[in-house]
Amino acid sequence: MSLPTPSSQPHKSAPVFGLVIVGDEIMSGKRADKHLPKVIELLGARGLQLGYAEYVGDDPVRITSTLSRAFASGDVVFSTGGIGATPDDHTRQCAARALDLPLALHPQAEVLIRERMQDTAREQGTLYEPDRPDNIHRLNMGVFPQGARIIPNPYNKIPGFSVGHVHFVPGFPVMAWPMVEWVLDQYYHPWFRQEAWVEKSVIVYGSMEATLTPLMEALEQRFEGVKVFSLPSVDHAEHGRHIELGVKGLPSLVDLAYPAMLAGLHNFDVQLGPELVRS
């Protein structure tokens, strides 16, 4: 099966970004997930946005199903966790199964893993024995679906891998986060926004989202490129029941759309509260 590389894609609208977080330790609550907020932060720093996230335990059938959807979607998907070489690590094998590709030891990954083993031996003051069974087993961490590209790991050299627009990194944040950054900067720079987005919103009392929907739709039609959002709350500590209604996008567009939104709200029997600006 042949999949496109990111660099072969036309530079049109920004792709959808997704995140898959693998691990029983997350599903059981033994560890709290830190990847979701960090990936949102890394994307946001580049003017990009996460479209969705999925959590899945260490079940090979579920992982394979999840990755099959990721590959078929055409979205840019980051998968964290499960790429080690212990019995509960299934992600590498599931990725190959989802693609109907064989697994193979990646030559560059083998070099990096052997370098890491030699570094560890020097740090411990021991002799590096390449044919020792545990060292041979460690090479499994470089067994990827055939044709995969490696993702450098600045922490300990053990690489992740990419196939098409799906990118696999370890579950450890200290490794995963710089690897995600590398992928973004290496492959998706053409979609970085050079001009930061801004949000302007206002607290609206005494209305329902359904009542305001026609105004929201009219604003998006009138100001192409602006996104209108509403965040309802029923028990906010300061504002009580309210809707935060706002627009976000390029500052030049928001400066036009926001006054139009406020003017439109005057046609409704609502009370307006504080205005908020975020960038």
PyRosetta script that sets phi, psi and omega in degrees:
from pyrosetta import init, pose_from_sequence

init()
pose = pose_from_sequence("MSLPTPSSQPHKSAPVFGLVIVGDEIMSGKRADKHLPKVIELLGARGLQLGYAEYVGDDPVRITSTLSRAFASGDVVFSTGGIGATPDDHTRQCAARALDLPLALHPQAEVLIRERMQDTAREQGTLYEPDRPDNIHRLNMGVFPQGARIIPNPYNKIPGFSVGHVHFVPGFPVMAWPMVEWVLDQYYHPWFRQEAWVEKSVIVYGSMEATLTPLMEALEQRFEGVKVFSLPSVDHAEHGRHIELGVKGLPSLVDLAYPAMLAGLHNFDVQLGPELVRS")
pose.set_psi(1, 129.7)
pose.set_omega(1, -178.7)
pose.set_phi(2, -106.4)
pose.set_psi(2, 126.5)
pose.set_omega(2, 179.4)
pose.set_phi(3, -117.6)
pose.set_psi(3, 146.7)
pose.set_omega(3, -179.5)
pose.set_phi(4, -70.9)
pose.set_psi(4, 151.6)
pose.set_omega(4, 172.4)
pose.set_phi(5, -91.7)
pose.set_psi(5, 155.5)
pose.set_omega(5, -178.2)
pose.set_phi(6, -54.9)
pose.set_psi(6, -37.6)
pose.set_omega(6, -175.9)
pose.set_phi(7, -68.4)
pose.set_psi(7, -14.5)
pose.set_omega(7, -178.2)
pose.set_phi(8, -88.6)
pose.set_psi(8, -2.9)
pose.set_omega(8, -175.0)
pose.set_phi(9, -88.4)
pose.set_psi(9, 146.6)
pose.set_omega(9, 177.6)
pose.set_phi(10, -67.7)
pose.set_psi(10, 144.9)
pose.set_omega(10, -176.9)
pose.set_phi(11, -89.8)
pose.set_psi(11, 76.2)
pose.set_omega(11, 179.0)
pose.set_phi(12, -104.9)
pose.set_psi(12, -128.9)
pose.set_omega(12, 179.7)
pose.set_phi(13, -70.4)
pose.set_psi(13, 156.0)
pose.set_omega(13, -178.0)
pose.set_phi(14, -61.7)
pose.set_psi(14, 141.4)
pose.set_omega(14, 178.4)
pose.set_phi(15, -71.2)
pose.set_psi(15, 165.0)
pose.set_omega(15, 171.8)
pose.set_phi(16, -80.9)
pose.set_psi(16, 134.9)
pose.set_omega(16, 179.2)
pose.set_phi(17, -108.0)
pose.set_psi(17, 131.9)
pose.set_omega(17, 178.2)
pose.set_phi(18, -125.1)
pose.set_psi(18, 164.4)
pose.set_omega(18, -178.7)
pose.set_phi(19, -138.4)
pose.set_psi(19, 130.6)
pose.set_omega(19, 174.7)
pose.set_phi(20, -117.7)
pose.set_psi(20, 125.0)
pose.set_omega(20, -177.6)
pose.set_phi(21, -114.5)
pose.set_psi(21, 115.7)
pose.set_omega(21, -173.3)
pose.set_phi(22, -106.3)
pose.set_psi(22, 135.3)
pose.set_omega(22, 171.8)
pose.set_phi(23, 151.7)
pose.set_psi(23, 128.2)
pose.set_omega(23, 174.9)
pose.set_phi(24, -60.8)
pose.set_psi(24, -31.5)
pose.set_omega(24, -177.0)
pose.set_phi(25, -64.4)
pose.set_psi(25, -27.8)
pose.set_omega(25, 176.1)
pose.set_phi(26, -77.3)
pose.set_psi(26, -44.7)
pose.set_omega(26, -176.4)
pose.set_phi(27, -67.7)
pose.set_psi(27, -30.0)
pose.set_omega(27, -179.0)
pose.set_phi(28, -86.2)
pose.set_psi(28, -14.1)
pose.set_omega(28, -177.9)
pose.set_phi(29, 88.5)
pose.set_psi(29, 3.7)
pose.set_omega(29, 177.6)
pose.set_phi(30, -63.8)
pose.set_psi(30, -32.2)
pose.set_omega(30, 175.9)
pose.set_phi(31, -131.8)
pose.set_psi(31, 141.1)
pose.set_omega(31, 176.8)
pose.set_phi(32, -87.0)
pose.set_psi(32, 136.4)
pose.set_omega(32, 179.5)
pose.set_phi(33, -67.6)
pose.set_psi(33, 129.6)
pose.set_omega(33, 175.9)
pose.set_phi(34, -113.1)
pose.set_psi(34, -8.4)
pose.set_omega(34, -174.1)
pose.set_phi(35, -71.5)
pose.set_psi(35, -40.5)
pose.set_omega(35, -175.2)
pose.set_phi(36, -57.6)
pose.set_psi(36, -54.6)
pose.set_omega(36, 180.0)
pose.set_phi(37, -64.1)
pose.set_psi(37, -32.8)
pose.set_omega(37, -178.4)
pose.set_phi(38, -71.3)
pose.set_psi(38, -41.8)
pose.set_omega(38, 179.2)
pose.set_phi(39, -65.3)
pose.set_psi(39, -38.7)
pose.set_omega(39, 174.3)
pose.set_phi(40, -58.0)
pose.set_psi(40, -43.0)
pose.set_omega(40, 179.7)
pose.set_phi(41, -64.9)
pose.set_psi(41, -45.1)
pose.set_omega(41, -178.4)
pose.set_phi(42, -64.2)
pose.set_psi(42, -40.3)
pose.set_omega(42, 176.9)
pose.set_phi(43, -67.7)
pose.set_psi(43, -44.8)
pose.set_omega(43, -177.9)
pose.set_phi(44, -60.9)
pose.set_psi(44, -35.3)
pose.set_omega(44, 179.1)
pose.set_phi(45, -64.9)
pose.set_psi(45, -17.8)
pose.set_omega(45, 179.9)
pose.set_phi(46, -108.8)
pose.set_psi(46, 12.6)
pose.set_omega(46, 179.1)
pose.set_phi(47, 74.6)
pose.set_psi(47, 22.0)
pose.set_omega(47, -178.9)
pose.set_phi(48, -114.8)
pose.set_psi(48, 170.2)
pose.set_omega(48, -174.8)
pose.set_phi(49, -140.9)
pose.set_psi(49, 141.9)
pose.set_omega(49, 176.4)
pose.set_phi(50, -76.8)
pose.set_psi(50, 131.2)
pose.set_omega(50, -178.7)
pose.set_phi(51, -89.0)
pose.set_psi(51, -33.3)
pose.set_omega(51, -178.1)
pose.set_phi(52, -166.8)
pose.set_psi(52, 163.9)
pose.set_omega(52, 176.8)
pose.set_phi(53, -143.5)
pose.set_psi(53, 147.0)
pose.set_omega(53, 177.5)
pose.set_phi(54, -131.4)
pose.set_psi(54, 144.2)
pose.set_omega(54, 173.6)
pose.set_phi(55, -113.1)
pose.set_psi(55, 139.1)
pose.set_omega(55, 178.9)
pose.set_phi(56, -147.2)
pose.set_psi(56, 138.5)
pose.set_omega(56, 178.1)
pose.set_phi(57, -77.8)
pose.set_psi(57, -175.4)
pose.set_omega(57, -175.7)
pose.set_phi(58, -83.4)
pose.set_psi(58, 54.6)
pose.set_omega(58, 177.6)
pose.set_phi(59, -109.4)
pose.set_psi(59, 114.7)
pose.set_omega(59, -174.5)
pose.set_phi(60, -57.2)
pose.set_psi(60, -37.6)
pose.set_omega(60, -178.9)
pose.set_phi(61, -65.1)
pose.set_psi(61, -45.6)
pose.set_omega(61, 179.8)
pose.set_phi(62, -67.4)
pose.set_psi(62, -40.0)
pose.set_omega(62, 179.0)
pose.set_phi(63, -63.1)
pose.set_psi(63, -44.7)
pose.set_omega(63, 179.3)
pose.set_phi(64, -60.3)
pose.set_psi(64, -44.1)
pose.set_omega(64, 179.2)
pose.set_phi(65, -62.2)
pose.set_psi(65, -44.0)
pose.set_omega(65, -179.9)
pose.set_phi(66, -63.1)
pose.set_psi(66, -43.9)
pose.set_omega(66, -179.1)
pose.set_phi(67, -70.8)
pose.set_psi(67, -32.4)
pose.set_omega(67, 176.1)
pose.set_phi(68, -59.7)
pose.set_psi(68, -42.3)
pose.set_omega(68, 177.7)
pose.set_phi(69, -65.9)
pose.set_psi(69, -38.4)
pose.set_omega(69, -179.7)
pose.set_phi(70, -62.8)
pose.set_psi(70, -46.7)
pose.set_omega(70, -179.8)
pose.set_phi(71, -64.9)
pose.set_psi(71, -39.7)
pose.set_omega(71, -177.4)
pose.set_phi(72, -72.1)
pose.set_psi(72, -23.2)
pose.set_omega(72, -173.1)
pose.set_phi(73, -70.5)
pose.set_psi(73, -29.2)
pose.set_omega(73, -172.6)
pose.set_phi(74, 78.8)
pose.set_psi(74, -0.9)
pose.set_omega(74, 178.7)
pose.set_phi(75, -77.5)
pose.set_psi(75, 162.0)
pose.set_omega(75, 170.7)
pose.set_phi(76, -84.3)
pose.set_psi(76, 114.9)
pose.set_omega(76, -175.0)
pose.set_phi(77, -123.2)
pose.set_psi(77, 129.1)
pose.set_omega(77, 171.8)
pose.set_phi(78, -100.1)
pose.set_psi(78, 131.6)
pose.set_omega(78, 177.0)
pose.set_phi(79, -116.4)
pose.set_psi(79, 125.9)
pose.set_omega(79, -179.2)
pose.set_phi(80, -112.6)
pose.set_psi(80, 134.6)
pose.set_omega(80, 172.3)
pose.set_phi(81, 97.0)
pose.set_psi(81, 153.8)
pose.set_omega(81, 172.0)
pose.set_phi(82, 80.8)
pose.set_psi(82, 15.0)
pose.set_omega(82, -178.5)
pose.set_phi(83, -104.7)
pose.set_psi(83, 14.1)
pose.set_omega(83, 176.7)
pose.set_phi(84, -78.5)
pose.set_psi(84, -159.4)
pose.set_omega(84, -175.4)
pose.set_phi(85, -126.4)
pose.set_psi(85, 23.4)
pose.set_omega(85, 176.0)
pose.set_phi(86, -95.1)
pose.set_psi(86, 164.6)
pose.set_omega(86, -174.4)
pose.set_phi(87, -59.6)
pose.set_psi(87, -22.5)
pose.set_omega(87, -179.7)
pose.set_phi(88, -94.0)
pose.set_psi(88, 8.3)
pose.set_omega(88, 176.5)
pose.set_phi(89, -99.3)
pose.set_psi(89, 113.9)
pose.set_omega(89, -174.4)
pose.set_phi(90, -122.1)
pose.set_psi(90, -5.3)
pose.set_omega(90, -168.0)
pose.set_phi(91, -63.8)
pose.set_psi(91, -41.8)
pose.set_omega(91, -179.0)
pose.set_phi(92, -60.9)
pose.set_psi(92, -46.5)
pose.set_omega(92, -179.3)
pose.set_phi(93, -65.9)
pose.set_psi(93, -38.7)
pose.set_omega(93, -178.9)
pose.set_phi(94, -69.0)
pose.set_psi(94, -35.2)
pose.set_omega(94, 177.0)
pose.set_phi(95, -62.9)
pose.set_psi(95, -43.8)
pose.set_omega(95, 178.6)
pose.set_phi(96, -63.8)
pose.set_psi(96, -40.2)
pose.set_omega(96, -179.9)
pose.set_phi(97, -66.2)
pose.set_psi(97, -40.0)
pose.set_omega(97, -179.6)
pose.set_phi(98, -64.6)
pose.set_psi(98, -29.2)
pose.set_omega(98, -178.5)
pose.set_phi(99, -96.1)
pose.set_psi(99, -7.1)
pose.set_omega(99, -174.4)
pose.set_phi(100, 56.4)
pose.set_psi(100, 45.9)
pose.set_omega(100, 178.4)
pose.set_phi(101, -119.4)
pose.set_psi(101, 151.5)
pose.set_omega(101, 174.8)
pose.set_phi(102, -76.2)
pose.set_psi(102, 157.8)
pose.set_omega(102, 172.7)
pose.set_phi(103, -89.3)
pose.set_psi(103, 144.7)
pose.set_omega(103, 179.7)
pose.set_phi(104, -150.6)
pose.set_psi(104, 147.0)
pose.set_omega(104, 175.7)
pose.set_phi(105, -71.0)
pose.set_psi(105, 120.0)
pose.set_omega(105, -179.2)
pose.set_phi(106, -74.5)
pose.set_psi(106, 124.9)
pose.set_omega(106, -175.5)
pose.set_phi(107, -56.3)
pose.set_psi(107, -43.7)
pose.set_omega(107, -179.2)
pose.set_phi(108, -70.5)
pose.set_psi(108, -35.5)
pose.set_omega(108, 176.5)
pose.set_phi(109, -63.5)
pose.set_psi(109, -39.6)
pose.set_omega(109, 178.2)
pose.set_phi(110, -60.2)
pose.set_psi(110, -44.1)
pose.set_omega(110, 179.5)
pose.set_phi(111, -60.3)
pose.set_psi(111, -45.1)
pose.set_omega(111, -177.4)
pose.set_phi(112, -67.1)
pose.set_psi(112, -40.5)
pose.set_omega(112, -179.6)
pose.set_phi(113, -66.9)
pose.set_psi(113, -40.6)
pose.set_omega(113, 177.9)
pose.set_phi(114, -65.4)
pose.set_psi(114, -37.7)
pose.set_omega(114, 176.0)
pose.set_phi(115, -60.8)
pose.set_psi(115, -41.9)
pose.set_omega(115, -180.0)
pose.set_phi(116, -64.0)
pose.set_psi(116, -40.8)
pose.set_omega(116, 179.0)
pose.set_phi(117, -65.0)
pose.set_psi(117, -38.2)
pose.set_omega(117, 177.1)
pose.set_phi(118, -67.4)
pose.set_psi(118, -40.4)
pose.set_omega(118, 176.7)
pose.set_phi(119, -60.0)
pose.set_psi(119, -43.7)
pose.set_omega(119, -179.2)
pose.set_phi(120, -63.4)
pose.set_psi(120, -41.7)
pose.set_omega(120, 179.1)
pose.set_phi(121, -62.0)
pose.set_psi(121, -42.3)
pose.set_omega(121, 178.5)
pose.set_phi(122, -64.4)
pose.set_psi(122, -42.8)
pose.set_omega(122, 179.9)
pose.set_phi(123, -61.8)
pose.set_psi(123, -33.8)
pose.set_omega(123, -178.0)
pose.set_phi(124, -90.6)
pose.set_psi(124, -5.1)
pose.set_omega(124, -179.5)
pose.set_phi(125, 70.1)
pose.set_psi(125, 31.4)
pose.set_omega(125, -179.8)
pose.set_phi(126, -118.0)
pose.set_psi(126, 169.8)
pose.set_omega(126, 179.6)
pose.set_phi(127, -85.6)
pose.set_psi(127, 132.5)
pose.set_omega(127, 176.1)
pose.set_phi(128, -75.9)
pose.set_psi(128, 122.6)
pose.set_omega(128, -179.9)
pose.set_phi(129, -118.0)
pose.set_psi(129, 95.3)
pose.set_omega(129, -173.3)
pose.set_phi(130, -61.6)
pose.set_psi(130, -27.2)
pose.set_omega(130, -176.1)
pose.set_phi(131, -95.6)
pose.set_psi(131, 5.0)
pose.set_omega(131, 177.3)
pose.set_phi(132, -65.4)
pose.set_psi(132, 138.8)
pose.set_omega(132, -173.6)
pose.set_phi(133, -53.6)
pose.set_psi(133, -41.1)
pose.set_omega(133, -178.4)
pose.set_phi(134, -68.8)
pose.set_psi(134, -31.9)
pose.set_omega(134, 176.9)
pose.set_phi(135, -71.4)
pose.set_psi(135, -38.6)
pose.set_omega(135, 175.6)
pose.set_phi(136, -62.7)
pose.set_psi(136, -40.1)
pose.set_omega(136, 179.0)
pose.set_phi(137, -62.7)
pose.set_psi(137, -35.7)
pose.set_omega(137, -178.4)
pose.set_phi(138, -63.1)
pose.set_psi(138, -23.1)
pose.set_omega(138, 177.9)
pose.set_phi(139, -65.3)
pose.set_psi(139, -18.0)
pose.set_omega(139, 176.7)
pose.set_phi(140, -60.2)
pose.set_psi(140, -23.3)
pose.set_omega(140, 178.5)
pose.set_phi(141, -67.8)
pose.set_psi(141, -11.8)
pose.set_omega(141, 176.4)
pose.set_phi(142, -107.5)
pose.set_psi(142, 13.1)
pose.set_omega(142, 177.6)
pose.set_phi(143, -91.1)
pose.set_psi(143, 110.2)
pose.set_omega(143, -174.3)
pose.set_phi(144, -123.9)
pose.set_psi(144, 167.0)
pose.set_omega(144, 171.5)
pose.set_phi(145, -55.6)
pose.set_psi(145, 138.4)
pose.set_omega(145, -176.3)
pose.set_phi(146, -56.1)
pose.set_psi(146, 132.4)
pose.set_omega(146, 180.0)
pose.set_phi(147, 92.2)
pose.set_psi(147, 0.1)
pose.set_omega(147, -179.7)
pose.set_phi(148, -66.7)
pose.set_psi(148, 156.8)
pose.set_omega(148, 174.0)
pose.set_phi(149, -108.5)
pose.set_psi(149, 144.5)
pose.set_omega(149, -177.1)
pose.set_phi(150, -84.4)
pose.set_psi(150, 154.2)
pose.set_omega(150, 171.8)
pose.set_phi(151, -113.4)
pose.set_psi(151, 117.9)
pose.set_omega(151, -177.4)
pose.set_phi(152, -62.8)
pose.set_psi(152, 144.2)
pose.set_omega(152, 178.3)
pose.set_phi(153, -115.3)
pose.set_psi(153, 104.5)
pose.set_omega(153, -176.1)
pose.set_phi(154, -72.6)
pose.set_psi(154, -11.7)
pose.set_omega(154, -176.0)
pose.set_phi(155, -81.6)
pose.set_psi(155, -49.8)
pose.set_omega(155, -176.9)
pose.set_phi(156, -140.1)
pose.set_psi(156, 12.5)
pose.set_omega(156, 175.1)
pose.set_phi(157, 77.0)
pose.set_psi(157, -13.9)
pose.set_omega(157, -178.8)
pose.set_phi(158, -72.3)
pose.set_psi(158, 112.1)
pose.set_omega(158, -168.8)
pose.set_phi(159, -79.9)
pose.set_psi(159, 159.6)
pose.set_omega(159, 163.3)
pose.set_phi(160, -94.6)
pose.set_psi(160, -166.8)
pose.set_omega(160, -178.2)
pose.set_phi(161, -152.7)
pose.set_psi(161, 159.3)
pose.set_omega(161, 177.6)
pose.set_phi(162, -127.3)
pose.set_psi(162, 143.0)
pose.set_omega(162, 168.0)
pose.set_phi(163, -131.9)
pose.set_psi(163, 116.9)
pose.set_omega(163, -174.5)
pose.set_phi(164, 60.2)
pose.set_psi(164, -129.8)
pose.set_omega(164, -178.2)
pose.set_phi(165, -99.8)
pose.set_psi(165, 16.9)
pose.set_omega(165, 177.4)
pose.set_phi(166, -111.1)
pose.set_psi(166, 127.9)
pose.set_omega(166, -170.3)
pose.set_phi(167, -123.4)
pose.set_psi(167, 129.8)
pose.set_omega(167, -172.3)
pose.set_phi(168, -113.4)
pose.set_psi(168, 124.3)
pose.set_omega(168, -179.4)
pose.set_phi(169, -130.6)
pose.set_psi(169, 164.0)
pose.set_omega(169, -179.7)
pose.set_phi(170, -67.2)
pose.set_psi(170, 170.5)
pose.set_omega(170, 177.7)
pose.set_phi(171, -82.3)
pose.set_psi(171, -17.3)
pose.set_omega(171, -178.6)
pose.set_phi(172, -74.1)
pose.set_psi(172, 120.9)
pose.set_omega(172, -178.1)
pose.set_phi(173, -55.6)
pose.set_psi(173, -38.7)
pose.set_omega(173, -176.0)
pose.set_phi(174, -62.1)
pose.set_psi(174, -25.2)
pose.set_omega(174, 176.4)
pose.set_phi(175, -95.0)
pose.set_psi(175, -45.7)
pose.set_omega(175, -170.6)
pose.set_phi(176, -63.6)
pose.set_psi(176, -44.1)
pose.set_omega(176, -171.1)
pose.set_phi(177, -66.1)
pose.set_psi(177, -46.2)
pose.set_omega(177, 175.6)
pose.set_phi(178, -65.9)
pose.set_psi(178, -26.6)
pose.set_omega(178, 178.1)
pose.set_phi(179, -71.8)
pose.set_psi(179, -39.3)
pose.set_omega(179, 174.9)
pose.set_phi(180, -62.8)
pose.set_psi(180, -43.1)
pose.set_omega(180, 178.0)
pose.set_phi(181, -59.6)
pose.set_psi(181, -42.3)
pose.set_omega(181, -179.8)
pose.set_phi(182, -61.3)
pose.set_psi(182, -44.5)
pose.set_omega(182, 179.6)
pose.set_phi(183, -61.5)
pose.set_psi(183, -46.0)
pose.set_omega(183, -179.9)
pose.set_phi(184, -59.8)
pose.set_psi(184, -46.9)
pose.set_omega(184, -176.4)
pose.set_phi(185, -72.3)
pose.set_psi(185, -29.6)
pose.set_omega(185, -177.6)
pose.set_phi(186, -77.4)
pose.set_psi(186, -41.3)
pose.set_omega(186, -169.0)
pose.set_phi(187, -112.2)
pose.set_psi(187, -24.2)
pose.set_omega(187, -167.7)
pose.set_phi(188, -120.2)
pose.set_psi(188, 15.0)
pose.set_omega(188, 179.7)
pose.set_phi(189, -56.7)
pose.set_psi(189, -35.1)
pose.set_omega(189, -179.3)
pose.set_phi(190, -58.3)
pose.set_psi(190, -19.6)
pose.set_omega(190, -178.1)
pose.set_phi(191, -99.4)
pose.set_psi(191, -0.7)
pose.set_omega(191, 177.9)
pose.set_phi(192, -64.2)
pose.set_psi(192, 137.5)
pose.set_omega(192, 176.5)
pose.set_phi(193, -85.1)
pose.set_psi(193, 125.2)
pose.set_omega(193, 179.7)
pose.set_phi(194, -78.1)
pose.set_psi(194, -27.8)
pose.set_omega(194, 178.8)
pose.set_phi(195, -106.0)
pose.set_psi(195, 121.7)
pose.set_omega(195, -175.5)
pose.set_phi(196, -65.0)
pose.set_psi(196, 146.0)
pose.set_omega(196, 174.8)
pose.set_phi(197, -78.4)
pose.set_psi(197, 159.7)
pose.set_omega(197, 175.8)
pose.set_phi(198, -135.4)
pose.set_psi(198, 149.8)
pose.set_omega(198, 174.7)
pose.set_phi(199, -117.4)
pose.set_psi(199, 135.9)
pose.set_omega(199, 170.8)
pose.set_phi(200, -129.3)
pose.set_psi(200, 131.9)
pose.set_omega(200, -176.6)
pose.set_phi(201, -146.5)
pose.set_psi(201, 168.7)
pose.set_omega(201, 179.7)
pose.set_phi(202, -141.1)
pose.set_psi(202, 146.7)
pose.set_omega(202, 175.7)
pose.set_phi(203, -80.9)
pose.set_psi(203, 126.4)
pose.set_omega(203, -178.2)
pose.set_phi(204, -114.9)
pose.set_psi(204, 123.9)
pose.set_omega(204, 177.1)
pose.set_phi(205, -105.2)
pose.set_psi(205, 146.7)
pose.set_omega(205, 170.6)
pose.set_phi(206, 80.1)
pose.set_psi(206, 30.9)
pose.set_omega(206, 177.7)
pose.set_phi(207, -145.4)
pose.set_psi(207, 168.4)
pose.set_omega(207, 176.6)
pose.set_phi(208, -118.2)
pose.set_psi(208, 155.0)
pose.set_omega(208, -178.7)
pose.set_phi(209, -58.4)
pose.set_psi(209, -40.9)
pose.set_omega(209, -177.8)
pose.set_phi(210, -60.2)
pose.set_psi(210, -34.1)
pose.set_omega(210, 179.5)
pose.set_phi(211, -68.0)
pose.set_psi(211, -35.1)
pose.set_omega(211, -176.0)
pose.set_phi(212, -89.1)
pose.set_psi(212, -8.5)
pose.set_omega(212, -175.8)
pose.set_phi(213, -57.7)
pose.set_psi(213, -44.1)
pose.set_omega(213, 178.9)
pose.set_phi(214, -58.7)
pose.set_psi(214, -37.7)
pose.set_omega(214, 176.7)
pose.set_phi(215, -64.2)
pose.set_psi(215, -42.5)
pose.set_omega(215, 180.0)
pose.set_phi(216, -61.9)
pose.set_psi(216, -45.4)
pose.set_omega(216, -179.8)
pose.set_phi(217, -63.6)
pose.set_psi(217, -40.6)
pose.set_omega(217, -179.3)
pose.set_phi(218, -64.8)
pose.set_psi(218, -37.9)
pose.set_omega(218, 179.9)
pose.set_phi(219, -66.4)
pose.set_psi(219, -42.1)
pose.set_omega(219, -179.6)
pose.set_phi(220, -67.4)
pose.set_psi(220, -34.2)
pose.set_omega(220, 177.4)
pose.set_phi(221, -71.0)
pose.set_psi(221, -36.6)
pose.set_omega(221, -176.4)
pose.set_phi(222, -76.7)
pose.set_psi(222, -38.2)
pose.set_omega(222, -175.6)
pose.set_phi(223, -115.8)
pose.set_psi(223, 84.8)
pose.set_omega(223, -177.8)
pose.set_phi(224, -62.7)
pose.set_psi(224, 132.7)
pose.set_omega(224, -178.5)
pose.set_phi(225, 98.6)
pose.set_psi(225, -11.1)
pose.set_omega(225, 176.3)
pose.set_phi(226, -96.2)
pose.set_psi(226, 137.5)
pose.set_omega(226, 176.4)
pose.set_phi(227, -107.5)
pose.set_psi(227, 127.6)
pose.set_omega(227, 178.3)
pose.set_phi(228, -97.3)
pose.set_psi(228, 137.1)
pose.set_omega(228, -178.7)
pose.set_phi(229, -134.7)
pose.set_psi(229, 154.5)
pose.set_omega(229, 174.4)
pose.set_phi(230, -136.7)
pose.set_psi(230, 134.2)
pose.set_omega(230, -179.9)
pose.set_phi(231, -124.7)
pose.set_psi(231, 98.1)
pose.set_omega(231, -179.5)
pose.set_phi(232, -78.8)
pose.set_psi(232, 151.9)
pose.set_omega(232, 175.9)
pose.set_phi(233, -143.9)
pose.set_psi(233, 139.7)
pose.set_omega(233, -178.7)
pose.set_phi(234, -107.5)
pose.set_psi(234, -16.6)
pose.set_omega(234, -174.8)
pose.set_phi(235, -143.7)
pose.set_psi(235, 39.0)
pose.set_omega(235, -179.8)
pose.set_phi(236, -62.8)
pose.set_psi(236, 138.2)
pose.set_omega(236, -174.9)
pose.set_phi(237, -62.7)
pose.set_psi(237, -32.1)
pose.set_omega(237, -177.1)
pose.set_phi(238, -101.4)
pose.set_psi(238, -43.1)
pose.set_omega(238, -171.3)
pose.set_phi(239, -104.6)
pose.set_psi(239, -4.4)
pose.set_omega(239, -179.3)
pose.set_phi(240, 62.5)
pose.set_psi(240, -145.6)
pose.set_omega(240, 179.8)
pose.set_phi(241, -73.8)
pose.set_psi(241, 124.3)
pose.set_omega(241, -178.0)
pose.set_phi(242, -164.1)
pose.set_psi(242, 175.1)
pose.set_omega(242, 171.2)
pose.set_phi(243, -127.4)
pose.set_psi(243, 129.9)
pose.set_omega(243, 169.2)
pose.set_phi(244, -90.4)
pose.set_psi(244, 111.4)
pose.set_omega(244, -177.9)
pose.set_phi(245, -109.5)
pose.set_psi(245, 130.6)
pose.set_omega(245, -176.2)
pose.set_phi(246, -157.0)
pose.set_psi(246, 177.9)
pose.set_omega(246, 176.5)
pose.set_phi(247, -130.0)
pose.set_psi(247, 150.5)
pose.set_omega(247, 177.4)
pose.set_phi(248, -143.9)
pose.set_psi(248, 149.8)
pose.set_omega(248, -178.6)
pose.set_phi(249, 158.4)
pose.set_psi(249, -159.0)
pose.set_omega(249, 177.5)
pose.set_phi(250, -63.0)
pose.set_psi(250, 140.2)
pose.set_omega(250, -176.8)
pose.set_phi(251, -52.3)
pose.set_psi(251, -39.5)
pose.set_omega(251, -178.2)
pose.set_phi(252, -63.6)
pose.set_psi(252, -35.7)
pose.set_omega(252, 179.2)
pose.set_phi(253, -78.1)
pose.set_psi(253, -39.9)
pose.set_omega(253, 179.8)
pose.set_phi(254, -62.8)
pose.set_psi(254, -36.1)
pose.set_omega(254, 179.2)
pose.set_phi(255, -62.7)
pose.set_psi(255, -22.9)
pose.set_omega(255, 176.1)
pose.set_phi(256, -91.1)
pose.set_psi(256, -41.6)
pose.set_omega(256, -173.4)
pose.set_phi(257, -74.2)
pose.set_psi(257, -35.3)
pose.set_omega(257, -175.6)
pose.set_phi(258, -65.2)
pose.set_psi(258, -47.4)
pose.set_omega(258, 176.0)
pose.set_phi(259, -60.6)
pose.set_psi(259, -34.6)
pose.set_omega(259, 177.5)
pose.set_phi(260, -65.9)
pose.set_psi(260, -36.4)
pose.set_omega(260, 177.5)
pose.set_phi(261, -65.2)
pose.set_psi(261, -45.4)
pose.set_omega(261, 178.7)
pose.set_phi(262, -61.7)
pose.set_psi(262, -40.6)
pose.set_omega(262, 178.0)
pose.set_phi(263, -63.0)
pose.set_psi(263, -39.9)
pose.set_omega(263, 178.7)
pose.set_phi(264, -65.3)
pose.set_psi(264, -33.3)
pose.set_omega(264, -180.0)
pose.set_phi(265, -67.4)
pose.set_psi(265, -23.9)
pose.set_omega(265, 179.1)
pose.set_phi(266, -67.7)
pose.set_psi(266, -13.2)
pose.set_omega(266, 177.3)
pose.set_phi(267, -84.3)
pose.set_psi(267, -3.7)
pose.set_omega(267, -179.6)
pose.set_phi(268, -112.0)
pose.set_psi(268, 156.1)
pose.set_omega(268, 178.2)
pose.set_phi(269, -85.8)
pose.set_psi(269, 74.3)
pose.set_omega(269, -176.9)
pose.set_phi(270, -130.7)
pose.set_psi(270, 163.2)
pose.set_omega(270, 174.1)
pose.set_phi(271, -112.8)
pose.set_psi(271, 133.4)
pose.set_omega(271, -179.3)
pose.set_phi(272, -100.6)
pose.set_psi(272, 139.0)
pose.set_omega(272, 179.4)
pose.set_phi(273, -109.6)
pose.set_psi(273, -146.5)
pose.set_omega(273, -176.5)
pose.set_phi(274, -62.5)
pose.set_psi(274, 150.5)
pose.set_omega(274, 174.2)
pose.set_phi(275, -101.2)
pose.set_psi(275, 145.3)
pose.set_omega(275, -175.4)
pose.set_phi(276, -125.6)
pose.set_psi(276, 142.1)
pose.set_omega(276, 176.3)
pose.set_phi(277, -130.0)
pose.set_psi(277, 129.3)
pose.set_omega(277, 177.7)
pose.set_phi(278, -132.0)
pose.set_psi(278, 143.9)
pose.set_omega(278, 177.6)
pose.set_phi(279, -135.4)
pose.dump_pdb("model.pdb")
